[in-house]
């Protein structure tokens, strides 16, 4: 399937994530009762974008695991998650995603395959992304701006984080599957007059 060009006036070029208009959250099943949701607040992403050639896009993102934010965490729970049984942020202070392939899945949607480096392990992960639109800029925002929504999932055990995974046939624990939810706007080349 040929990738259709993205319908936008946003120019091709180098784009950087706008942290004030971006969110990086993840969900994991807790005891089979709920999907516990948390987020990282310190992350960066650089995107090469060409609306005429979406298959040639590439993105590199880095995350500081110590920027993990939890909803109403019990005392010392954040330290536990950053410790050796979970993220081990002291030993592995960066999470990194580097795209390796972009494929069409529909109008304005693509499948982004990339290498995720987490907890000292690098493995391929797939993100399903939707291009939400963009513009070339205007006087109050004089740079190109584009937006994407993306989702993906992976097994944390594949990255050596297996503490608390329920025994087969049970939900007593914290699930193996991690769902990632991304909302991101990127700013790019300056508006040409």
Z-matrix of the N, CA and C atoms (Angstrom, degrees):
N
C 1 1.451
C 2 1.533 1 108.91
N 3 1.314 2 115.64 1 127.06
C 4 1.463 3 120.03 2 176.92
C 5 1.520 4 109.28 3 -75.91
N 6 1.318 5 115.62 4 140.98
C 7 1.457 6 120.09 5 178.08
C 8 1.517 7 109.10 6 -80.59
N 9 1.328 8 116.39 7 122.71
C 10 1.456 9 120.43 8 175.83
C 11 1.520 10 109.56 9 -72.58
N 12 1.326 11 116.92 10 144.59
C 13 1.466 12 118.75 11 175.27
C 14 1.526 13 110.66 12 -59.68
N 15 1.316 14 116.59 13 147.65
C 16 1.451 15 120.87 14 173.71
C 17 1.526 16 108.92 15 -74.24
N 18 1.330 17 116.92 16 134.59
C 19 1.464 18 121.79 17 179.31
C 20 1.525 19 108.89 18 -82.39
N 21 1.327 20 116.48 19 98.11
C 22 1.458 21 121.04 20 -179.45
C 23 1.517 22 109.90 21 -161.41
N 24 1.323 23 115.64 22 154.13
C 25 1.463 24 120.54 23 173.20
C 26 1.522 25 111.35 24 -90.51
N 27 1.321 26 117.64 25 -3.20
C 28 1.461 27 120.95 26 179.02
C 29 1.531 28 109.12 27 -62.54
N 30 1.329 29 117.46 28 133.28
C 31 1.461 30 119.99 29 -176.47
C 32 1.526 31 112.37 30 -78.73
N 33 1.313 32 114.91 31 161.04
C 34 1.456 33 120.63 32 171.69
C 35 1.519 34 109.21 33 -70.41
N 36 1.328 35 115.18 34 153.59
C 37 1.449 36 118.64 35 176.52
C 38 1.507 37 112.38 36 148.22
N 39 1.335 38 114.08 37 -166.05
C 40 1.461 39 121.54 38 -179.16
C 41 1.522 40 109.70 39 -87.84
N 42 1.327 41 116.48 40 130.95
C 43 1.459 42 123.17 41 179.76
C 44 1.525 43 108.93 42 -124.48
N 45 1.325 44 114.92 43 150.22
C 46 1.468 45 121.18 44 178.40
C 47 1.526 46 108.17 45 -128.41
N 48 1.319 47 117.13 46 141.14
C 49 1.458 48 120.32 47 -178.04
C 50 1.529 49 110.26 48 -61.68
N 51 1.317 50 115.69 49 140.40
C 52 1.469 51 122.74 50 175.24
C 53 1.524 52 106.52 51 -94.16
N 54 1.339 53 118.39 52 104.00
C 55 1.467 54 119.67 53 -172.82
C 56 1.527 55 113.87 54 -64.20
N 57 1.341 56 117.38 55 -21.25
C 58 1.462 57 118.94 56 178.34
C 59 1.529 58 112.07 57 -79.36
N 60 1.330 59 117.25 58 -7.91
C 61 1.460 60 121.72 59 176.71
C 62 1.527 61 109.71 60 -132.34
N 63 1.326 62 115.45 61 49.31
C 64 1.464 63 119.99 62 179.90
C 65 1.522 64 109.29 63 -149.75
N 66 1.324 65 115.10 64 150.17
C 67 1.463 66 121.07 65 178.73
C 68 1.520 67 108.49 66 -143.78
N 69 1.326 68 115.29 67 134.78
C 70 1.464 69 121.64 68 177.69
C 71 1.525 70 107.90 69 -125.69
N 72 1.323 71 115.85 70 101.28
C 73 1.462 72 122.16 71 -177.31
C 74 1.524 73 110.36 72 -116.65
N 75 1.318 74 115.02 73 161.52
C 76 1.458 75 119.38 74 173.08
C 77 1.524 76 108.84 75 -143.56
N 78 1.350 77 114.41 76 157.16
C 79 1.462 78 120.84 77 -179.68
C 80 1.520 79 108.93 78 -130.13
N 81 1.340 80 114.68 79 145.38
C 82 1.461 81 120.59 80 176.53
C 83 1.526 82 107.83 81 -143.38
N 84 1.321 83 116.07 82 141.82
C 85 1.455 84 119.48 83 -177.32
C 86 1.526 85 110.81 84 -72.43
N 87 1.342 86 115.39 85 133.99
C 88 1.466 87 121.97 86 -178.89
C 89 1.528 88 109.46 87 -115.86
N 90 1.318 89 116.33 88 107.91
C 91 1.466 90 123.83 89 176.19
C 92 1.526 91 113.58 90 60.97
N 93 1.328 92 116.92 91 12.45
C 94 1.451 93 119.80 92 -175.01
C 95 1.514 94 113.35 93 77.03
N 96 1.347 95 117.80 94 2.48
C 97 1.465 96 122.00 95 -175.78
C 98 1.526 97 112.78 96 -94.78
N 99 1.338 98 117.53 97 -32.16
C 100 1.461 99 120.10 98 -176.15
C 101 1.519 100 109.95 99 -159.15
N 102 1.324 101 115.21 100 166.34
C 103 1.456 102 122.00 101 173.00
C 104 1.518 103 107.25 102 -100.67
N 105 1.317 104 115.12 103 103.35
C 106 1.460 105 121.64 104 -179.74
C 107 1.529 106 108.11 105 -70.51
N 108 1.336 107 116.44 106 129.09
C 109 1.455 108 121.61 107 -174.46
C 110 1.520 109 110.36 108 -119.00
N 111 1.327 110 116.10 109 132.99
C 112 1.464 111 122.41 110 177.48
C 113 1.525 112 107.66 111 -141.89
N 114 1.344 113 116.29 112 176.44
C 115 1.466 114 119.06 113 -177.09
C 116 1.513 115 111.14 114 -148.58
N 117 1.320 116 114.56 115 160.46
C 118 1.457 117 122.33 116 170.01
C 119 1.527 118 107.89 117 -105.14
N 120 1.317 119 116.29 118 140.39
C 121 1.463 120 119.65 119 -176.62
C 122 1.526 121 113.72 120 -109.57
N 123 1.323 122 118.36 121 -13.82
C 124 1.461 123 121.13 122 179.93
C 125 1.521 124 108.53 123 -116.01
N 126 1.328 125 115.26 124 100.15
C 127 1.457 126 120.76 125 179.38
C 128 1.523 127 109.08 126 -148.75
N 129 1.304 128 114.45 127 161.04
C 130 1.459 129 121.21 128 -178.01
C 131 1.518 130 108.31 129 -138.95
N 132 1.321 131 117.50 130 149.37
C 133 1.462 132 120.52 131 176.97
C 134 1.524 133 109.41 132 -149.89
N 135 1.314 134 115.50 133 134.11
C 136 1.465 135 123.17 134 174.81
C 137 1.512 136 108.23 135 -116.45
N 138 1.325 137 114.89 136 131.92
C 139 1.461 138 121.89 137 -173.76
C 140 1.513 139 109.66 138 -127.92
N 141 1.328 140 116.56 139 128.11
C 142 1.464 141 120.19 140 167.33
C 143 1.527 142 105.94 141 -91.89
N 144 1.338 143 115.66 142 121.06
C 145 1.466 144 121.39 143 -171.72
C 146 1.518 145 109.68 144 -124.01
N 147 1.333 146 116.35 145 131.54
C 148 1.456 147 122.21 146 171.30
C 149 1.521 148 107.05 147 -138.64
N 150 1.343 149 117.38 148 108.17
C 151 1.469 150 118.84 149 -175.87
C 152 1.526 151 113.21 150 -62.82
N 153 1.339 152 117.66 151 -21.91
C 154 1.459 153 120.20 152 179.06
C 155 1.516 154 112.25 153 -83.25
N 156 1.328 155 117.07 154 -18.34
C 157 1.464 156 121.51 155 -177.11
C 158 1.526 157 110.01 156 -136.37
N 159 1.329 158 117.64 157 67.92
C 160 1.471 159 119.95 158 -177.84
C 161 1.527 160 113.83 159 -57.19
N 162 1.344 161 117.81 160 -28.90
C 163 1.466 162 119.92 161 -178.51
C 164 1.523 163 111.77 162 -67.81
N 165 1.320 164 117.35 163 -16.77
C 166 1.456 165 121.14 164 -179.78
C 167 1.528 166 112.73 165 -94.73
N 168 1.334 167 116.51 166 3.99
C 169 1.461 168 119.18 167 175.91
C 170 1.515 169 109.61 168 -64.08
N 171 1.332 170 115.90 169 150.43
C 172 1.451 171 119.84 170 168.09
C 173 1.516 172 108.45 171 -148.40
N 174 1.318 173 114.85 172 150.18
C 175 1.457 174 120.86 173 -176.12
C 176 1.521 175 109.25 174 -138.90
N 177 1.321 176 114.91 175 141.50
C 178 1.456 177 122.35 176 173.45
C 179 1.521 178 106.89 177 -127.74
N 180 1.324 179 116.54 178 125.61
C 181 1.467 180 121.42 179 -178.72
C 182 1.518 181 109.46 180 -127.37
N 183 1.318 182 115.57 181 143.17
C 184 1.464 183 121.12 182 175.25
C 185 1.525 184 108.64 183 -127.82
N 186 1.332 185 115.31 184 146.58
C 187 1.460 186 122.55 185 -176.63
C 188 1.521 187 108.54 186 -132.01
N 189 1.314 188 116.16 187 135.86
C 190 1.457 189 121.10 188 172.42
C 191 1.522 190 107.45 189 -91.18
N 192 1.346 191 118.99 190 109.94
C 193 1.465 192 119.70 191 -176.81
C 194 1.526 193 112.96 192 -62.96
N 195 1.327 194 117.32 193 -21.40
C 196 1.469 195 120.58 194 179.37
C 197 1.522 196 112.14 195 -73.21
N 198 1.342 197 116.86 196 -6.27
C 199 1.466 198 120.28 197 177.16
C 200 1.525 199 111.78 198 -90.40
N 201 1.327 200 117.27 199 12.88
C 202 1.464 201 122.38 200 178.84
C 203 1.529 202 110.54 201 -59.26
N 204 1.332 203 115.52 202 129.93
C 205 1.466 204 122.07 203 177.83
C 206 1.526 205 107.79 204 -120.35
N 207 1.336 206 116.09 205 130.37
C 208 1.459 207 122.24 206 -176.80
C 209 1.518 208 110.76 207 -116.72
N 210 1.335 209 117.70 208 149.68
C 211 1.463 210 120.03 209 176.48
C 212 1.533 211 110.89 210 -79.14
N 213 1.313 212 116.63 211 115.73
C 214 1.470 213 122.59 212 176.83
C 215 1.529 214 112.80 213 46.10
N 216 1.331 215 118.45 214 58.79
C 217 1.466 216 119.19 215 -176.41
C 218 1.520 217 112.72 216 -70.19
N 219 1.326 218 118.00 217 142.37
C 220 1.466 219 120.68 218 171.41
C 221 1.533 220 109.23 219 -61.85
N 222 1.309 221 115.93 220 161.09
C 223 1.462 222 120.98 221 -179.09
C 224 1.534 223 110.70 222 -56.15
N 225 1.315 224 115.60 223 132.07
C 226 1.469 225 124.66 224 177.30
C 227 1.534 226 113.96 225 70.22
N 228 1.336 227 118.89 226 3.16
C 229 1.459 228 120.31 227 -177.66
C 230 1.528 229 111.58 228 -67.71
N 231 1.344 230 116.95 229 -39.57
C 232 1.459 231 119.82 230 178.28
C 233 1.528 232 110.12 231 -61.15
N 234 1.338 233 117.04 232 -43.77
C 235 1.463 234 120.14 233 178.27
C 236 1.529 235 111.26 234 -60.73
N 237 1.326 236 116.53 235 -36.09
C 238 1.458 237 120.44 236 177.96
C 239 1.522 238 111.16 237 -63.62
N 240 1.333 239 117.01 238 -44.66
C 241 1.461 240 120.11 239 -178.69
C 242 1.521 241 112.38 240 -68.44
N 243 1.327 242 116.68 241 -30.14
C 244 1.461 243 120.35 242 177.85
C 245 1.527 244 111.90 243 -83.53
N 246 1.318 245 116.73 244 -7.48
C 247 1.460 246 122.16 245 -176.52
C 248 1.513 247 113.55 246 -82.86
N 249 1.334 248 114.96 247 -171.59
C 250 1.456 249 121.63 248 -169.11
C 251 1.535 250 114.83 249 -67.37
N 252 1.346 251 118.91 250 -25.63
C 253 1.467 252 120.08 251 -179.07
C 254 1.521 253 112.40 252 -76.51
N 255 1.344 254 116.53 253 -18.73
C 256 1.459 255 119.76 254 -175.55
C 257 1.528 256 110.54 255 -121.26
N 258 1.323 257 118.98 256 -104.08
C 259 1.465 258 121.46 257 -174.16
C 260 1.532 259 113.88 258 -77.47
N 261 1.322 260 117.49 259 -24.25
C 262 1.460 261 122.08 260 -178.27
C 263 1.537 262 109.96 261 48.32
N 264 1.334 263 115.16 262 55.94
C 265 1.461 264 121.43 263 -173.10
C 266 1.522 265 113.22 264 -65.06
N 267 1.321 266 118.37 265 -25.73
C 268 1.463 267 119.84 266 178.08
C 269 1.529 268 110.70 267 -66.11
N 270 1.312 269 116.87 268 -40.65
C 271 1.463 270 120.86 269 -179.79
C 272 1.523 271 111.92 270 -83.42
N 273 1.344 272 117.04 271 -32.07
C 274 1.470 273 121.66 272 -176.65
C 275 1.535 274 108.61 273 -124.97
N 276 1.341 275 117.71 274 79.71
C 277 1.463 276 121.18 275 -171.67
C 278 1.523 277 115.42 276 -80.09
N 279 1.333 278 117.57 277 5.84
C 280 1.463 279 119.37 278 179.28
C 281 1.525 280 110.28 279 -143.62
N 282 1.327 281 115.01 280 138.01
C 283 1.460 282 123.27 281 168.72
C 284 1.523 283 105.56 282 -107.90
N 285 1.339 284 117.26 283 136.78
C 286 1.468 285 119.44 284 -174.15
C 287 1.520 286 110.10 285 -137.13
N 288 1.340 287 115.52 286 139.83
C 289 1.461 288 121.97 287 173.93
C 290 1.519 289 107.79 288 -126.62
N 291 1.341 290 116.47 289 127.79
C 292 1.467 291 122.33 290 177.56
C 293 1.522 292 108.35 291 -127.84
N 294 1.332 293 116.56 292 118.70
C 295 1.464 294 119.41 293 -177.90
C 296 1.521 295 110.54 294 -68.22
N 297 1.331 296 114.93 295 148.83
C 298 1.462 297 121.68 296 177.69
C 299 1.529 298 112.31 297 -124.42
N 300 1.331 299 118.10 298 -18.99
C 301 1.469 300 121.02 299 -178.44
C 302 1.527 301 109.52 300 -159.77
N 303 1.335 302 115.77 301 144.45
C 304 1.465 303 122.40 302 175.30
C 305 1.525 304 107.74 303 -127.23
N 306 1.329 305 116.44 304 128.80
C 307 1.468 306 121.38 305 -178.01
C 308 1.528 307 109.59 306 -130.18
N 309 1.358 308 117.35 307 148.05
C 310 1.466 309 119.82 308 179.16
C 311 1.518 310 111.72 309 -74.60
N 312 1.323 311 115.14 310 146.36
C 313 1.471 312 120.12 311 171.66
C 314 1.521 313 111.09 312 -129.86
N 315 1.317 314 117.86 313 -4.32
C 316 1.450 315 122.84 314 -179.60
C 317 1.511 316 109.45 315 162.08
N 318 1.326 317 115.60 316 -175.81
C 319 1.465 318 119.09 317 179.28
C 320 1.524 319 109.14 318 -65.80
N 321 1.323 320 115.89 319 124.43
C 322 1.471 321 123.13 320 178.95
C 323 1.521 322 113.38 321 63.26
N 324 1.324 323 117.92 322 19.75
C 325 1.463 324 119.37 323 177.05
C 326 1.520 325 110.09 324 -132.13
N 327 1.322 326 114.45 325 144.10
C 328 1.461 327 120.67 326 -177.89
C 329 1.521 328 109.90 327 -141.40
N 330 1.324 329 115.25 328 159.21
C 331 1.457 330 122.95 329 172.01
C 332 1.526 331 106.65 330 -107.01
N 333 1.328 332 115.76 331 120.33
C 334 1.460 333 121.17 332 -179.04
C 335 1.527 334 108.50 333 -106.08
N 336 1.314 335 116.05 334 115.36
C 337 1.459 336 121.15 335 175.02
C 338 1.527 337 107.75 336 -98.13
N 339 1.322 338 115.93 337 137.06
C 340 1.455 339 119.13 338 179.45
C 341 1.508 340 111.29 339 -156.40
N 342 1.318 341 114.41 340 171.16
C 343 1.460 342 120.96 341 177.88
C 344 1.523 343 109.17 342 -94.03
N 345 1.339 344 115.54 343 123.91
C 346 1.453 345 122.00 344 175.39
C 347 1.523 346 108.17 345 -101.51
N 348 1.331 347 115.34 346 123.38
C 349 1.465 348 121.08 347 174.85
C 350 1.521 349 107.73 348 -104.85
N 351 1.329 350 115.62 349 114.20
C 352 1.464 351 122.51 350 -174.84
C 353 1.519 352 108.74 351 -144.68
N 354 1.317 353 116.41 352 129.54
C 355 1.462 354 120.62 353 173.56
C 356 1.535 355 111.96 354 59.45
N 357 1.353 356 115.77 355 33.28
C 358 1.447 357 120.54 356 178.55
C 359 1.510 358 115.58 357 80.39
N 360 1.333 359 117.72 358 7.32
C 361 1.463 360 122.57 359 -178.96
C 362 1.521 361 108.32 360 -122.46
N 363 1.328 362 116.70 361 139.21
C 364 1.471 363 121.15 362 175.86
C 365 1.519 364 109.31 363 -117.70
N 366 1.346 365 115.64 364 123.46
C 367 1.459 366 121.26 365 179.89
C 368 1.529 367 109.00 366 -144.11
N 369 1.350 368 116.83 367 156.66
C 370 1.465 369 119.45 368 178.49
C 371 1.529 370 111.81 369 -72.63
N 372 1.329 371 114.57 370 142.52
C 373 1.459 372 123.05 371 177.08
C 374 1.525 373 107.34 372 -137.52
N 375 1.328 374 116.81 373 147.32
C 376 1.466 375 121.83 374 -179.00
C 377 1.525 376 109.57 375 -112.18
N 378 1.336 377 115.58 376 133.98
C 379 1.459 378 122.60 377 172.31
C 380 1.521 379 108.50 378 -115.08
N 381 1.310 380 117.61 379 132.67
C 382 1.458 381 122.47 380 172.81
C 383 1.522 382 107.31 381 -97.52
N 384 1.336 383 115.86 382 117.07
C 385 1.460 384 120.83 383 -171.20
C 386 1.517 385 111.63 384 -119.83
N 387 1.328 386 114.56 385 147.84
C 388 1.461 387 122.63 386 175.68
C 389 1.520 388 107.94 387 -120.76
N 390 1.324 389 116.14 388 129.58
C 391 1.452 390 121.56 389 173.86
C 392 1.528 391 107.98 390 -82.39
N 393 1.326 392 116.79 391 116.84
C 394 1.467 393 121.28 392 -174.59
C 395 1.517 394 113.69 393 -89.50
N 396 1.334 395 117.70 394 -7.87
C 397 1.455 396 120.78 395 178.90
C 398 1.516 397 111.41 396 122.89
N 399 1.310 398 114.49 397 -179.10
C 400 1.451 399 119.36 398 179.67
C 401 1.515 400 110.69 399 -177.15
N 402 1.316 401 115.04 400 178.88
C 403 1.466 402 120.36 401 174.35
C 404 1.521 403 109.62 402 -148.02
N 405 1.335 404 115.06 403 169.09
C 406 1.460 405 120.72 404 -178.48
C 407 1.526 406 111.77 405 -80.74
N 408 1.330 407 116.65 406 -12.00
C 409 1.455 408 121.88 407 -178.72
C 410 1.521 409 110.89 408 118.20
N 411 1.327 410 115.84 409 169.39
C 412 1.469 411 121.68 410 173.83
C 413 1.530 412 107.43 411 -152.66
N 414 1.316 413 119.44 412 173.11
C 415 1.475 414 120.26 413 -172.40
C 416 1.530 415 114.65 414 -55.05
N 417 1.313 416 119.07 415 -31.72
C 418 1.460 417 120.48 416 179.95
C 419 1.530 418 112.69 417 -84.91
N 420 1.308 419 116.81 418 -12.49
C 421 1.469 420 122.79 419 -179.77
C 422 1.527 421 106.61 420 -146.45
N 423 1.343 422 117.26 421 75.15
C 424 1.470 423 120.89 422 -164.85
C 425 1.527 424 116.27 423 -80.75
N 426 1.314 425 116.98 424 38.11
C 427 1.462 426 121.54 425 174.72
C 428 1.529 427 108.66 426 -138.82
N 429 1.316 428 115.22 427 156.44
C 430 1.451 429 118.83 428 172.38
C 431 1.521 430 110.02 429 -57.41
N 432 1.315 431 116.15 430 143.95
C 433 1.466 432 121.00 431 179.29
C 434 1.517 433 108.31 432 -139.84
N 435 1.334 434 115.56 433 133.67
C 436 1.461 435 121.60 434 178.81
C 437 1.523 436 108.77 435 -135.36
N 438 1.323 437 115.95 436 159.11
C 439 1.462 438 120.04 437 -179.84
C 440 1.519 439 112.15 438 -135.58
N 441 1.333 440 115.30 439 142.09
C 442 1.456 441 122.46 440 177.73
C 443 1.527 442 109.77 441 -132.77
N 444 1.321 443 115.76 442 148.19
C 445 1.462 444 123.19 443 166.65
C 446 1.522 445 106.59 444 -118.01
N 447 1.325 446 116.80 445 138.56
C 448 1.468 447 119.17 446 -178.21
C 449 1.520 448 110.37 447 -145.42
N 450 1.322 449 114.64 448 150.82
C 451 1.458 450 122.25 449 176.03
C 452 1.521 451 109.26 450 -140.06
N 453 1.308 452 114.40 451 150.90
C 454 1.452 453 119.93 452 176.56
C 455 1.514 454 109.42 453 -162.39
N 456 1.314 455 116.41 454 175.46
C 457 1.458 456 119.78 455 177.30
C 458 1.526 457 109.20 456 -152.09
N 459 1.317 458 114.76 457 156.43
C 460 1.455 459 121.23 458 176.20
C 461 1.519 460 108.39 459 -156.16
N 462 1.322 461 116.35 460 164.73
C 463 1.465 462 121.54 461 176.50
C 464 1.521 463 108.94 462 -93.55
N 465 1.321 464 116.54 463 125.26
C 466 1.465 465 119.59 464 -179.32
C 467 1.521 466 111.67 465 -65.75
N 468 1.324 467 116.87 466 -27.71
C 469 1.459 468 119.77 467 178.51
C 470 1.525 469 111.68 468 -63.78
N 471 1.339 470 117.57 469 -27.37
C 472 1.461 471 120.75 470 176.75
C 473 1.525 472 111.66 471 -63.82
N 474 1.336 473 116.07 472 -19.79
C 475 1.459 474 121.72 473 -178.39
C 476 1.532 475 111.67 474 -109.09
N 477 1.324 476 116.10 475 17.43
C 478 1.452 477 120.22 476 175.53
C 479 1.510 478 115.16 477 78.16
N 480 1.341 479 116.99 478 18.54
C 481 1.470 480 121.22 479 178.06
C 482 1.527 481 107.21 480 -113.48
N 483 1.317 482 116.41 481 88.58
C 484 1.468 483 119.53 482 -172.28
C 485 1.524 484 113.25 483 -117.15
N 486 1.321 485 117.91 484 4.30
C 487 1.463 486 120.41 485 -178.65
C 488 1.529 487 110.28 486 -61.98
N 489 1.314 488 116.66 487 131.54
C 490 1.466 489 122.00 488 172.99
C 491 1.505 490 116.08 489 80.73
N 492 1.331 491 119.39 490 6.53
C 493 1.463 492 120.33 491 178.18
C 494 1.527 493 108.91 492 -69.17
N 495 1.332 494 117.76 493 131.88
C 496 1.466 495 119.65 494 -177.89
C 497 1.525 496 112.90 495 -60.36
N 498 1.315 497 116.04 496 149.10
C 499 1.460 498 121.45 497 172.86
C 500 1.532 499 109.10 498 -64.32
N 501 1.320 500 118.26 499 151.47
C 502 1.468 501 120.32 500 177.82
C 503 1.527 502 111.15 501 -51.98
N 504 1.321 503 116.18 502 134.31
C 505 1.458 504 121.96 503 -179.79
C 506 1.513 505 114.32 504 84.16
N 507 1.344 506 117.01 505 0.79
C 508 1.459 507 121.54 506 -179.08
C 509 1.522 508 110.16 507 -123.85
N 510 1.325 509 116.08 508 158.62
C 511 1.466 510 121.16 509 172.82
C 512 1.531 511 110.38 510 -115.80
N 513 1.317 512 117.43 511 9.26
C 514 1.461 513 121.28 512 -177.77
C 515 1.524 514 110.79 513 -77.09
N 516 1.301 515 114.65 514 93.18
C 517 1.456 516 120.62 515 -179.17
C 518 1.513 517 110.32 516 151.73
N 519 1.314 518 115.06 517 -159.54
C 520 1.462 519 122.58 518 -179.93
C 521 1.521 520 107.36 519 -113.73
N 522 1.330 521 116.30 520 126.25
C 523 1.456 522 121.65 521 -172.22
C 524 1.515 523 114.58 522 -57.28
N 525 1.317 524 115.14 523 158.05
C 526 1.462 525 122.26 524 178.24
C 527 1.524 526 111.19 525 -79.92
N 528 1.323 527 117.37 526 -33.60
C 529 1.461 528 121.50 527 -175.30
C 530 1.527 529 110.97 528 -80.78
N 531 1.318 530 115.79 529 128.82
C 532 1.467 531 123.23 530 176.92
C 533 1.516 532 107.91 531 -109.82
N 534 1.315 533 117.51 532 124.25
C 535 1.462 534 122.21 533 175.93
C 536 1.522 535 108.47 534 -100.35
N 537 1.319 536 116.41 535 128.41
C 538 1.461 537 122.95 536 -179.34
C 539 1.529 538 108.95 537 -106.03
N 540 1.342 539 116.32 538 134.28
C 541 1.460 540 122.39 539 179.58
C 542 1.526 541 108.08 540 -127.10
N 543 1.337 542 116.41 541 121.43
C 544 1.456 543 121.84 542 -175.85
C 545 1.517 544 110.05 543 -123.41
N 546 1.322 545 116.34 544 131.47
C 547 1.461 546 123.51 545 168.70
C 548 1.519 547 106.18 546 -125.20
N 549 1.330 548 117.59 547 122.75
C 550 1.460 549 118.02 548 -173.74
C 551 1.522 550 112.47 549 -148.25
N 552 1.329 551 114.68 550 133.12
C 553 1.453 552 121.80 551 167.40
C 554 1.522 553 108.29 552 -105.20
N 555 1.315 554 115.75 553 145.24
C 556 1.461 555 122.59 554 -179.35
C 557 1.529 556 108.79 555 -124.53
N 558 1.314 557 116.19 556 142.42
C 559 1.468 558 120.67 557 173.47
C 560 1.509 559 108.59 558 -107.46
N 561 1.347 560 114.02 559 146.89
C 562 1.452 561 119.00 560 -172.94
C 563 1.507 562 114.29 561 -136.19
N 564 1.352 563 114.99 562 -138.73
C 565 1.467 564 119.23 563 -174.17
C 566 1.521 565 112.26 564 -60.73
N 567 1.351 566 116.19 565 151.14
C 568 1.467 567 119.26 566 -179.78
C 569 1.522 568 112.34 567 -67.28
N 570 1.309 569 114.31 568 150.75
C 571 1.457 570 122.14 569 177.34
C 572 1.523 571 108.95 570 -63.46
N 573 1.336 572 115.64 571 130.81
C 574 1.463 573 119.60 572 175.83
C 575 1.518 574 108.55 573 -92.60
N 576 1.313 575 115.36 574 136.54
C 577 1.476 576 120.15 575 -177.45
C 578 1.510 577 111.44 576 -81.29
